[in-house]
Amino acid sequence: MKLFLLLLLILILLFILNFKETFNNSKSKKIKNIFATDIFENKTIFLIANNPNLSKKTQKFLNEYDYKNSLIVRFNGYKKKKVNDYCKGNTDIMVYRKGGRPVRYFHGYNNNNYNKNIINVFTKDLNKNETEFDKYYTIKDQKYLNLQSRYTLSERYSFKYLNYPKKCGSGWSTGFNFLIYLLNLKKKKKKNIKKIYLVGYSFHNKKDSGHCELWEYNYFKKNIENKENVEIIL
């Protein structure tokens, strides 16, 4: 009887190991969609633009704010020390935008500043078989899967690019795209977000320079300002 149980245990272990190896070598994996989670529920959210020119009044507000029940979101890596120090230097979420080839595969992502202790989010292209708020997205691209192999996909989240005016060659900026998702989350999924602060969002002097800055500015004025609990602080 003991021998039978021992053999059974060995067979079970072999099955588990083989299953794990097969999964790890798969050409596609599932990755969580951050907007299908409850991460943002009942939170005050700070979206930090890479703008080093905040007023002293705004910097004082950020330094004195109590960030309990808040989320601090940054975009495309740590580029400027002054910006990194906003919100007492805290980061809860870092969003990396998928780049084109042969440019860096994800903007701002590199081995030196990747922090596995925060929530890391990597955007992906739209797939006709998936919808915006699917719980998981299928990742097949090996460069996406092999992002610094010592980090596991279980530490990562994703979301998709939304459609944008065709006249804008590079689409919405990462920060504006994230904002639209948050607002859609409130409307479509009935999630409660207390307030959204846009830190340093200037829409680049309202002139298109690769992204849809002028379009973003006009959209904000028409659809968001004074209609949503969103405040720009500069």
TIZABA-541619 format. One record per residue: z, y, x of N, C-alpha, C in turn. Coordinates in steps of 0.2 Angstrom, whole numbers, padded with zeros to 4 digits, always signed. Layout:
REM TIZABA-541619
ZYXZYXZYX/...
END
This chain:
REM TIZABA-541619
+0000-0006+0004+0000+0000+0000+0000+0006+0004/+0004+0006+0010+0005+0012+0014-0002+0013+0018/-0005+0007+0020-0012+0008+0023-0017+0011+0018/-0017+0009+0012-0022+0011+0007-0021+0019+0006/-0014+0021+0006-0013+0028+0005-0015+0032+0011/-0014+0029+0017-0016+0033+0023-0024+0033+0023/-0027+0028+0021-0035+0028+0021-0037+0033+0016/-0034+0033+0010-0036+0038+0005-0035+0045+0008/-0029+0047+0011-0028+0053+0014-0033+0055+0019/-0035+0051+0023-0040+0052+0028-0047+0054+0025/-0049+0050+0020-0055+0051+0016-0055+0058+0013/-0049+0060+0010-0049+0067+0007-0050+0072+0012/-0046+0072+0018-0047+0077+0023-0054+0077+0025/-0057+0072+0026-0064+0072+0029-0069+0075+0024/-0068+0074+0017-0071+0077+0012-0070+0085+0012/-0064+0087+0013-0062+0094+0013-0066+0098+0019/-0065+0094+0025-0068+0097+0031-0076+0098+0030/-0079+0093+0028-0086+0093+0027-0088+0098+0022/-0085+0099+0016-0086+0104+0011-0086+0111+0014/-0080+0112+0018-0079+0118+0021-0085+0120+0026/-0087+0115+0030-0092+0116+0035-0099+0118+0031/-0100+0114+0026-0106+0115+0022-0106+0122+0019/-0101+0124+0017-0100+0131+0014-0101+0136+0019/-0098+0136+0025-0099+0141+0030-0106+0141+0033/-0109+0136+0033-0116+0136+0035-0121+0138+0030/-0119+0139+0024-0124+0141+0019-0128+0147+0020/-0134+0147+0018-0138+0153+0019-0137+0159+0014/-0132+0158+0009-0130+0163+0004-0123+0162+0002/-0120+0168+0001-0112+0168-0001-0111+0173-0006/-0106+0172-0009-0104+0177-0015-0099+0182-0012/-0100+0188-0014-0095+0193-0011-0093+0197-0017/-0087+0200-0017-0084+0203-0023-0087+0210-0024/-0088+0212-0030-0090+0218-0032-0084+0222-0033/-0083+0228-0029-0077+0231-0030-0076+0235-0037/-0081+0236-0040-0081+0239-0046-0080+0234-0052/-0079+0228-0050-0077+0223-0055-0070+0221-0055/-0066+0225-0050-0059+0223-0049-0055+0228-0053/-0049+0228-0053-0044+0233-0056-0041+0237-0050/-0044+0238-0045-0042+0242-0039-0041+0249-0041/-0045+0252-0045-0045+0259-0047-0041+0261-0053/-0038+0256-0056-0035+0256-0063-0028+0261-0061/-0028+0266-0065-0022+0270-0065-0021+0274-0059/-0026+0275-0055-0025+0278-0048-0028+0285-0048/-0025+0289-0044-0029+0296-0042-0033+0294-0036/-0039+0296-0036-0044+0294-0031-0046+0300-0027/-0046+0300-0020-0048+0305-0016-0054+0303-0012/-0060+0306-0014-0066+0304-0010-0067+0309-0005/-0067+0307+0001-0068+0311+0007-0075+0312+0010/-0078+0318+0009-0084+0319+0013-0083+0320+0020/-0088+0319+0024-0088+0320+0031-0089+0328+0033/-0085+0332+0030-0085+0339+0031-0079+0342+0034/-0080+0344+0040-0075+0347+0044-0072+0354+0043/-0075+0357+0038-0074+0364+0036-0070+0366+0030/-0065+0362+0029-0060+0363+0023-0056+0369+0025/-0055+0373+0019-0050+0379+0020-0043+0377+0022/-0039+0381+0024-0032+0380+0026-0028+0378+0020/-0030+0381+0014-0027+0380+0008-0028+0373+0006/-0034+0370+0006-0035+0363+0005-0032+0358+0009/-0032+0360+0016-0029+0356+0021-0021+0356+0020/-0018+0361+0018-0011+0361+0016-0010+0357+0010/-0014+0357+0005-0013+0353-0001-0013+0346+0001/-0018+0344+0005-0019+0337+0007-0013+0334+0011/-0010+0339+0016-0005+0337+0020+0002+0336+0016/+0002+0340+0011+0009+0340+0007+0009+0335+0001/+0003+0332-0001+0002+0328-0007+0006+0322-0006/+0009+0319-0011+0012+0313-0011+0007+0308-0014/+0005+0303-0009-0001+0299-0011+0001+0292-0015/+0007+0292-0017+0009+0286-0021+0004+0286-0027/+0002+0279-0029-0003+0278-0034-0009+0281-0033/-0011+0282-0027-0018+0285-0025-0022+0281-0021/-0028+0282-0021-0033+0278-0016-0037+0283-0012/-0037+0283-0006-0041+0287-0001-0047+0283+0001/-0053+0286-0001-0059+0283+0001-0063+0287+0006/-0066+0284+0011-0070+0287+0016-0077+0284+0016/-0081+0287+0020-0088+0285+0020-0091+0284+0027/-0094+0279+0028-0099+0278+0034-0095+0279+0041/-0089+0276+0041-0085+0276+0047-0082+0282+0049/-0078+0282+0055-0074+0288+0057-0078+0292+0062/-0081+0297+0060-0085+0301+0064-0082+0307+0067/-0078+0311+0064-0075+0317+0066-0067+0317+0065/-0064+0318+0071-0057+0318+0071-0054+0322+0066/-0056+0328+0065-0053+0333+0060-0053+0330+0053/-0059+0327+0051-0060+0323+0045-0055+0317+0044/-0055+0314+0050-0051+0308+0050-0043+0309+0048/-0041+0315+0050-0034+0317+0049-0033+0320+0042/-0038+0321+0038-0037+0323+0031-0033+0317+0027/-0029+0319+0022-0024+0315+0019-0019+0311+0023/-0017+0315+0028-0012+0312+0033-0014+0306+0037/-0021+0306+0037-0024+0301+0042-0025+0294+0038/-0023+0294+0032-0023+0287+0028-0030+0286+0026/-0031+0279+0025-0038+0277+0023-0036+0270+0019/-0038+0270+0012-0037+0264+0009-0044+0260+0008/-0049+0264+0008-0056+0260+0007-0061+0264+0011/-0065+0260+0015-0070+0263+0019-0077+0260+0016/-0082+0264+0015-0088+0262+0012-0093+0263+0017/-0097+0258+0019-0103+0258+0023-0109+0257+0020/-0114+0262+0021-0120+0262+0017-0125+0258+0021/-0129+0253+0018-0134+0249+0021-0140+0254+0023/-0141+0253+0030-0146+0257+0033-0153+0253+0034/-0158+0256+0036-0165+0253+0037-0165+0251+0044/-0170+0247+0045-0172+0244+0052-0177+0249+0055/-0177+0250+0062-0172+0247+0066-0166+0251+0067/-0164+0255+0063-0158+0259+0063-0152+0254+0062/-0146+0257+0064-0140+0253+0063-0140+0250+0056/-0138+0243+0055-0139+0240+0049-0134+0243+0044/-0128+0245+0046-0124+0249+0041-0121+0255+0044/-0122+0261+0041-0121+0267+0044-0113+0268+0046/-0112+0270+0052-0105+0271+0054-0101+0265+0055/-0104+0259+0055-0100+0253+0056-0101+0251+0063/-0096+0250+0067-0096+0247+0073-0089+0243+0075/-0089+0239+0080-0084+0235+0082-0078+0239+0084/-0079+0245+0086-0073+0249+0088-0068+0252+0083/-0071+0254+0077-0067+0257+0072-0067+0253+0066/-0069+0247+0066-0068+0242+0060-0061+0241+0059/-0058+0242+0053-0051+0240+0052-0051+0235+0046/-0049+0229+0048-0049+0223+0044-0042+0224+0039/-0038+0229+0040-0032+0229+0036-0033+0234+0030/-0039+0237+0029-0041+0241+0024-0046+0237+0020/-0048+0240+0014-0053+0238+0010-0060+0240+0013/-0064+0235+0015-0071+0237+0017-0076+0236+0012/-0080+0240+0011-0086+0240+0006-0092+0241+0009/-0097+0236+0008-0104+0237+0011-0109+0237+0005/-0113+0242+0004-0118+0242-0001-0123+0237+0000/-0126+0236-0006-0132+0231-0006-0138+0234-0010/-0144+0231-0009-0149+0233-0014-0149+0230-0020/-0152+0233-0025-0152+0231-0032-0156+0224-0032/-0154+0220-0036-0157+0213-0037-0158+0213-0045/-0164+0211-0047-0166+0211-0054-0162+0206-0058/-0159+0201-0054-0155+0195-0057-0148+0197-0058/-0146+0203-0055-0139+0205-0056-0138+0211-0059/-0132+0212-0062-0131+0219-0065-0125+0223-0062/-0124+0229-0063-0120+0233-0059-0113+0231-0059/-0110+0228-0064-0103+0226-0064-0102+0218-0064/-0107+0215-0061-0106+0208-0060-0100+0207-0056/-0096+0202-0057-0090+0200-0053-0091+0199-0046/-0097+0195-0045-0099+0194-0038-0106+0195-0037/-0108+0197-0031-0115+0197-0029-0117+0192-0024/-0123+0189-0025-0125+0184-0020-0128+0188-0014/-0126+0186-0008-0128+0189-0002-0132+0183+0002/-0138+0185+0003-0143+0180+0007-0145+0182+0014/-0145+0189+0015-0147+0191+0021-0142+0189+0027/-0145+0186+0032-0141+0184+0037-0138+0189+0041/-0141+0195+0042-0138+0200+0046-0132+0203+0042/-0132+0203+0035-0126+0205+0031-0121+0199+0032/-0123+0193+0032-0118+0188+0032-0115+0188+0039/-0118+0189+0045-0116+0188+0051-0113+0195+0054/-0111+0200+0050-0108+0206+0052-0102+0204+0056/-0102+0204+0063-0097+0203+0067-0093+0196+0065/-0096+0191+0067-0094+0184+0064-0086+0183+0064/-0082+0187+0068-0075+0186+0068-0072+0188+0062/-0075+0192+0058-0073+0195+0051-0076+0190+0046/-0072+0189+0041-0074+0184+0035-0076+0189+0029/-0081+0186+0025-0083+0189+0020-0078+0190+0014/-0072+0186+0015-0067+0187+0010-0063+0194+0011/-0064+0197+0016-0061+0203+0017-0066+0209+0015/-0072+0207+0012-0076+0213+0011-0078+0213+0003/-0080+0219+0001-0082+0220-0006-0089+0223-0005/-0092+0224-0011-0099+0227-0011-0100+0231-0018/-0105+0235-0018-0108+0238-0024-0115+0239-0023/-0119+0241-0028-0126+0242-0027-0128+0249-0028/-0133+0251-0025-0136+0257-0026-0138+0258-0033/-0137+0264-0036-0139+0265-0043-0146+0268-0042/-0150+0269-0047-0156+0272-0047-0156+0279-0046/-0161+0282-0043-0160+0289-0042-0168+0292-0042/-0168+0299-0043-0175+0302-0044-0180+0300-0038/-0186+0298-0040-0190+0295-0035-0192+0300-0030/-0191+0307-0031-0193+0312-0027-0189+0312-0021/-0183+0309-0021-0178+0309-0016-0179+0303-0012/-0181+0305-0006-0183+0299-0001-0177+0294+0001/-0171+0297+0002-0166+0293+0004-0161+0291-0001/-0162+0294-0008-0157+0292-0013-0151+0297-0013/-0147+0295-0017-0140+0299-0017-0136+0298-0011/-0132+0302-0009-0127+0301-0004-0123+0296-0006/-0120+0293-0001-0115+0287-0002-0109+0290-0006/-0107+0296-0005-0101+0298-0009-0102+0300-0016/-0108+0302-0017-0110+0304-0024-0112+0297-0028/-0115+0293-0025-0116+0286-0028-0109+0283-0030/-0104+0283-0026-0098+0280-0027-0095+0284-0033/-0095+0291-0033-0093+0295-0039-0096+0293-0045/-0102+0292-0046-0106+0290-0052-0103+0283-0054/-0102+0278-0050-0099+0272-0051-0092+0273-0054/-0088+0277-0052-0081+0278-0054-0082+0280-0061/-0086+0285-0063-0087+0288-0069-0090+0283-0074/-0094+0279-0072-0097+0274-0076-0092+0268-0078/-0088+0267-0073-0082+0262-0074-0078+0265-0079/-0076+0271-0080-0072+0274-0085-0075+0273-0092/-0082+0274-0092-0086+0274-0098-0087+0267-0101/-0090+0263-0096-0093+0256-0098-0087+0251-0098/-0083+0252-0094-0077+0246-0093-0071+0249-0096/-0071+0255-0098-0064+0258-0101-0058+0258-0097/-0060+0259-0090-0054+0259-0085-0051+0266-0085/-0045+0266-0084-0041+0272-0084-0040+0275-0076/-0044+0280-0075-0043+0283-0068-0040+0290-0069/-0034+0291-0066-0030+0297-0068-0034+0304-0066/-0037+0304-0060-0040+0310-0058-0044+0308-0051/-0050+0312-0050-0054+0311-0044-0054+0317-0041/-0052+0318-0035-0053+0324-0030-0059+0322-0026/-0064+0327-0026-0069+0327-0021-0068+0332-0015/-0066+0329-0010-0064+0333-0004-0070+0334+0001/-0071+0341+0001-0077+0343+0005-0084+0342+0002/-0084+0340-0004-0091+0339-0007-0094+0346-0008/-0099+0348-0004-0103+0354-0004-0110+0354-0007/-0112+0347-0007-0119+0346-0009-0124+0349-0004/-0122+0350+0002-0126+0352+0008-0130+0359+0006/-0127+0364+0004-0130+0370+0002-0135+0370-0003/-0135+0364-0007-0139+0363-0013-0147+0363-0011/-0148+0360-0005-0155+0359-0003-0156+0352-0001/-0161+0349-0003-0163+0342-0001-0164+0342+0006/-0161+0337+0009-0162+0336+0017-0162+0329+0018/-0166+0325+0014-0166+0318+0015-0163+0314+0009/-0157+0317+0007-0154+0314+0001-0155+0319-0005/-0152+0318-0011-0154+0322-0017-0149+0327-0018/-0147+0331-0013-0142+0336-0013-0143+0341-0019/-0149+0344-0020-0150+0349-0025-0149+0345-0032/-0152+0339-0033-0151+0336-0039-0144+0334-0040/-0140+0332-0035-0133+0330-0036-0129+0336-0038/-0131+0342-0035-0127+0348-0037-0129+0350-0045/-0135+0350-0047-0137+0351-0054-0134+0346-0058/-0134+0340-0056-0131+0334-0061-0123+0335-0062/-0120+0337-0056-0113+0338-0056-0111+0344-0061/-0115+0350-0061-0114+0356-0065-0115+0354-0072/-0120+0350-0074-0122+0349-0081-0118+0343-0084/-0116+0338-0080-0113+0332-0083-0106+0330-0081/-0104+0334-0076-0097+0332-0074-0092+0337-0074/-0094+0343-0071-0089+0349-0071-0087+0351-0078/-0080+0352-0078-0077+0353-0085-0078+0348-0090/-0081+0343-0089-0081+0337-0094-0078+0331-0091/-0077+0330-0085-0073+0324-0082-0067+0327-0078/-0062+0323-0077-0056+0325-0074-0058+0324-0066/-0062+0328-0064-0065+0328-0057-0064+0335-0054/-0062+0336-0048-0061+0342-0045-0063+0342-0038/-0067+0347-0037-0070+0348-0030-0065+0353-0026/-0062+0351-0020-0058+0355-0016-0061+0356-0009/-0062+0362-0007-0065+0364-0001-0061+0368+0003/
END
